[in-house]
Amino acid sequence: MNGFSRRGLLKVTAAAGAGAVVVPGIAAVEAPGAMAASAGPEHGNCPPARLTGRIVRPEDSGYTDARLGWDQLFSHYPLVIVFAQNTQDVVNALTWARQNDVAVRVRSGRHALEGWSNVDNGLVIDISELKSVHIDARSRIATVGAGLNQEEAVTTLAKQNFAVTTGTEGSVGLSGATLGGGFGFLTRWLGMACDSLVGAEIVVPSGTECAKAIKVDEHTNSDLLWALRGAGNGNYGIVTSLTYKVAPLKSVTYLQATWPDISRLREIFEAYQRTAPTTDARLGTQLEIHRNQIFLFGVLPEGTPEETKRLLAPILSIDSPDVTTQVGNWGDVYAGFQIPIEQEPANWKFHSQFTRKPFPGDAIDIVDSFIRTAPTDDSNFFVQAFGGNVRKSSPRGGTAFPHRDALFYSEPGVGWGKRSDQPGVCDPLTSQCQAWIAEFSQALRTYVDGAYVNVPNIAQQDWETAYWRDNVDRLRKIKAKYDPDNVFQYEQSVQPAVC
């Protein structure tokens, strides 16, 4: 089957009857402590900490695999990587870093799109092996380890006919996607991923050199729960478990339409933005525009192929696209359209943006022009319709995610290069690809507003308000309360308020 990666990720047709992913050790397993790193000097605030968990250092044979991220455009060399096996490993690691004045970064799915989950000469605390799952079917509450990726979460919940909103890329970490807001095919039906988040366990700094695990829910540390719902990615602490309110979901209809060229792009785009954000709130859609094809994907929970086609008729009536449908368990469908990481390009660059008014013809023409000159087949312009239940009031206690009034989210993206165990080597396409996406995003600037923190815009000067709008001051105050010493900092992290 043909397929495109990342924002062109979905296979041309999801394999009918594809089985759900089997996650080894999906139940929580307490691993024996690994050989600890050297303890620091005596400390008055708390006992000297020792690193525990699965520890990888530069001299270890698995170091290269352990340090690499999904986007090989970035290559960092941490001093030590701790793969936590339980919450205490995280507490120990954070305490050790503070006592030894070592920079800290937090990592789960390795999809930080500017490489910010890694750091040279610092400590990377990797929580990807925290994969516990507990589902209370009666109360519709699921508590999961923060190390699950999205495919593991979707397929595990689907086995019991439950769902929460996730993104479309299965290898992305569930925690990172949720804590930045999180959207995908179920967004218009269930709201943002963070809307279903009702609790968490998080390790935060304590005193001048220690760390502790705290519970967060609607009644305990509720201000931090609000911040985690849209601004929680590595800003306040290290989330070790997530608690969701899940929704019952027995089956979905998955539709894919393919146009073999982009000659009707303007008509298709105009029909999409008229239809997709305002149709039945169950229907989630994505439009992906490549230099030689256009794809429309739709997922209708508890719907039929006939109903899905009817809802999308204004788009499907343009020209004669190839249309396929599949009905099945959401976990099976989701697993069927994933592409293995090893088949994806090595290097990626994206620019995130929200749109609150339909694109006029001039904006669509800009998309058409840039797509026609795209540097690779993996270059694309991706559109996700909002509306539906995203616009309704957010969950009790609210969320830090501010872009509920968007008509749609869009994103120019480009992938290039082959994967290897020696990333960071200059690829001849790198400058061309980076220039293309910078010029593309700049050309659209008058038609878009805001940005998505999970897809950071590194060159954006007003990035704080672009991500969080009027919530910035409140986020800074919460930062000053839970991380006053700014232990969790990176290039675009929330800064603590100064009294």
Sequence and secondary structure as in RCSB ss.txt:
>XXXX:A:sequence
MNGFSRRGLLKVTAAAGAGAVVVPGIAAVEAPGAMAASAGPEHGNCPPARLTGRIVRPEDSGYTDARLGWDQLFS
HYPLVIVFAQNTQDVVNALTWARQNDVAVRVRSGRHALEGWSNVDNGLVIDISELKSVHIDARSRIATVGAGLNQ
EEAVTTLAKQNFAVTTGTEGSVGLSGATLGGGFGFLTRWLGMACDSLVGAEIVVPSGTECAKAIKVDEHTNSDLL
WALRGAGNGNYGIVTSLTYKVAPLKSVTYLQATWPDISRLREIFEAYQRTAPTTDARLGTQLEIHRNQIFLFGVL
PEGTPEETKRLLAPILSIDSPDVTTQVGNWGDVYAGFQIPIEQEPANWKFHSQFTRKPFPGDAIDIVDSFIRTAP
TDDSNFFVQAFGGNVRKSSPRGGTAFPHRDALFYSEPGVGWGKRSDQPGVCDPLTSQCQAWIAEFSQALRTYVDG
AYVNVPNIAQQDWETAYWRDNVDRLRKIKAKYDPDNVFQYEQSVQPAVC
>XXXX:A:secstr
  B  GGG SBSS  TT      TT S             S  SSS      SEEE TTSTTHHHHH  S TT  
   SEEEE SSHHHHHHHHHHHHHTT  EEEESSS  TTSTT  TTSEEEE TT   EEEETTTTEEEEETT BH
HHHHHHHHTTTEE    S TTSBHHHHHHT   STTHHHH  GGGGEEEEEEEEEETTTEEEEEEEESSSSHHHH
HHHHHH SSSS EEEEEEEE EE   EEEEEEEESSSTTHHHHHHHHHHHTTTS TT EEEEEE SS EEEEEEE
ET  HHHHHHHTHHHHTSS  EEEEEEE HHHHHHHT   GGGS SEEEE  EEESS   HHHHHHHHHHHHT S
STT EEEEEE  GGGSS  STT  S   TT SEEEEEEEEES   SSTTS  TTHHHHHHHHHHHHHHTGGG B 
  TTS  TT TTHHHHHHGGGHHHHHHHHHHH TT  S  TT       
